[in-house]
C-alpha cells in the first residue's frame, strides 16, 4: 500500500468515527435501591458475579456501576436508598433489548431479592456531552 492509500484510509476512518460519535448520545439508567441491611453483602456479590458479567456482553453496552451512598453533600438522598445502580447503553433501544433478554431475566432477580420490599426507583437520562 502506498502513502496516498494510507492517507485515504486514515481519512475514511476518521470520517466514519466522527459520524458514529455524532450519531447519538448514550443513555444512562439510574436505579436507586433500598437494600435490606441484612442482604448488603448478597447485593454486592450478585452484582459482581451475576449482573455485571451478564450486562457486559450485551450489544450497545457502555458502562455499569454499583454505587454506595457515602454522604449527602447537598440535598437529600431518596429515602432508604443506600445504593445506586448506574447502567449505560449506546441507545435506549439497546437498553430495552437488554431488559427483555433472558440474561436480564436471570440477572435482575439476584439484585431484586436483596431489596427491602423490592423497592427501587429507576430513571432514564440522555447523556449530554
C-alpha positions in Angstrom: 0.0 0.0 0.0 1.4 3.4 -0.9 1.4 6.6 1.1 -1.7 8.0 -0.7 -3.7 4.9 0.0 -2.7 5.1 3.7 -3.8 8.7 3.9 -7.2 7.9 2.2 -7.7 5.0 4.6 -7.0 7.2 7.6 -9.3 10.0 6.3 -12.1 7.5 5.7 -11.7 6.0 9.2 -11.7 9.5 10.7 -14.9 10.4 8.9 -16.6 7.2 9.9 -15.5 7.6 13.5 -16.8 11.2 13.7 -20.2 10.1 12.1 -20.6 7.3 14.7 -19.7 9.7 17.6 -22.2 12.2 16.4 -25.0 9.7 15.7 -26.4 9.6 19.2 -25.6 10.3 22.8 -25.7 7.3 25.2 -28.5 6.8 27.7 -28.0 6.3 31.4 -30.3 4.5 33.7 -30.0 5.3 37.4 -31.7 2.9 39.8 -31.8 3.8 43.4 -32.0 0.7 45.6 -33.4 0.3 49.1 -31.3 -2.6 50.2 -32.2 -4.9 53.1 -29.3 -4.2 55.5 -29.0 -8.0 56.2 -28.6 -8.6 52.4 -25.9 -5.9 51.6 -23.1 -8.4 51.0 -25.5 -10.6 48.9 -26.2 -7.5 46.7 -22.5 -6.8 46.2 -21.8 -10.5 45.4 -24.8 -10.7 43.0 -23.7 -7.5 41.2 -20.1 -8.7 40.8 -20.7 -12.4 39.9 -24.1 -12.4 38.1 -25.4 -8.9 37.0 -22.2 -7.3 35.8 -20.9 -10.2 33.7 -24.4 -10.6 32.1 -24.8 -7.0 31.1 -21.2 -6.5 29.8 -21.8 -8.9 26.9 -24.9 -7.1 25.7 -24.9 -5.2 22.3 -24.5 -1.5 22.9 -23.4 -1.8 26.5 -21.3 1.1 27.7 -21.0 1.0 31.4 -22.3 -0.4 34.7 -21.5 0.6 38.3 -22.9 -0.1 41.7 -22.5 2.9 43.9 -22.8 3.0 47.7 -24.0 6.2 49.2 -21.3 7.8 51.4 -22.9 11.1 52.4 -25.5 13.7 51.4 -23.4 16.6 50.3 -26.3 18.8 49.3 -30.0 17.9 49.4 -31.5 14.6 50.5 -30.9 11.1 49.0 -34.1 9.1 48.2 -35.4 7.7 51.5 -33.8 4.5 52.5 -31.9 4.1 49.2 -28.2 3.5 50.1 -27.1 2.0 46.8 -27.5 3.3 43.2 -27.1 1.2 40.1 -25.8 3.1 37.0 -26.3 1.4 33.6 -25.4 3.0 30.3 -26.1 1.8 26.8 -25.4 3.5 23.4 -29.1 3.7 22.7 -32.4 3.3 24.6 -33.4 0.6 22.1 -30.4 -1.5 23.1 -31.2 -1.0 26.8 -34.7 -2.2 26.2 -33.4 -5.2 24.4 -31.2 -6.0 27.4 -34.3 -5.7 29.7 -36.2 -8.1 27.5 -33.3 -10.6 27.3 -33.1 -13.9 29.1 -29.8 -12.8 30.6 -31.6 -9.9 32.3 -34.5 -12.2 33.4 -31.9 -14.3 35.2 -29.6 -11.4 36.5 -32.1 -8.8 37.8 -33.8 -11.1 40.3 -30.4 -11.7 42.0 -30.4 -7.9 42.7 -34.1 -7.5 43.4 -34.1 -10.2 46.1 -31.7 -8.1 48.1 -34.0 -5.2 48.3 -36.2 -4.2 51.2 -39.7 -4.8 49.9 -38.3 -4.9 46.4 -38.2 -1.1 46.4 -36.3 0.8 43.8 -36.6 4.0 41.7 -35.5 3.9 38.1 -34.9 7.0 36.0 -33.6 7.1 32.3 -31.4 10.0 31.2 -30.0 11.1 27.9 -26.3 11.8 28.3 -25.3 15.3 27.1 -21.7 16.0 26.1 
